[in-house]
Amino acid sequence: KPERTFSQETQSANRLSSFFEGTRDKCNACAKIVYPIERVKVDGTAYHRA
């Protein structure tokens, strides 16, 4: 098994964290974070589905 260097580990961690960068939207009604799976956008503003 080849050894991983520190830079390889940080690159894979950065790649993984980039999947979660889109979670910065906040619900216009309750001001909580809206995750992509539950997000509904109306006229450019984010809301929860429920």
Secondary structure, 3 states (H helix, E strand, C coil): CCCCCHHHHHHHHHHHHHHHCCCCCECCCCCCECCHHHEEEECCEEEECC
